[in-house]
């Protein structure tokens, strides 16, 4: 079964591997090119940026970059399947044509016209998307550094990663990172974009029958267009939708045989068995999240979910 640890890992490997190479100008090239090449050489540029960057990453990670995992990351980067609204994903606001940055002055997320580039249209989401190139080396992410590594090293999760509420210092704490195999800040950051309503999730079902959502207010009712997957209700304790949205996005991936096959080729824990259905996965995820006992007569199916408490009342 896929998890956000695996999804985040794939995205990290893709971002790390998508680095451009500077090519030195040789004899016979125009004078201006030769002058630029000479200036770059004087400044220490060797024309081997990609190889050098890759070697540094692999040394720090202690393993080689897996091409299969990088390919999964590339697919996730551009695939809107795990977007609840179904029309935007990472590549919409972080385009390779713009240094993995935005093609717009202010980002256009959900309800776009399915284009990336100067002709992209849709509601402006009041954000400016930062560049992603070299982000694997940053100890703090976002314009204000609100996602950051407590150790000051993005490759070190042993002191935890700090995020704003509701994740806070708990979701990516040192203990949580060790339990779930999170070793890099970008792996943790990959948990966030699917939860953003203006970027990826959309507003479907946040204003049912014209009744404004008590969390986001009436101003966003105009964006509840009924398209895509309904956005789940907020958690009663935190008032946040982040975890319910993540559970639903993960269910969409687990319900896609092609992704299960791709992840299974890389991760043994996915390859070991056929995941349970999307609806059953959603029930199991909710029960695990809140520490609830799941009442079911299908113990054979749900019994494959580790740590899930089950009761069958039909025998009573």
Secondary structure, DSSP 4 states (H G I P E B T S, - for coil): ---HHHHHHHHHHHHHH----PPPP-TTS-HHHHHHHHHHHHTT--S-HHHHHHHHHHHHHTS---HHHHHHHHHHHH-GGG-TTSS--HHHHSBGGGTTB-SSSS-B-SS--S--STT--S-B-S--PPP-TTGGG-SEESTT--EEETTS-TT--TT-EE--TTTTTTTT-HHHHHHHT--SHHHHHTTTGGG-IIIII--TTSSGGGPPPTTT-GGGGGG----SSPPPPPPTTT---HHHHHHHHHHHHHT-HHHHHHHHTT-HHHHTSPPPPHHHHHHHHHHHHHTPPEE-S-HHHHTTSTT--EE-GGG-
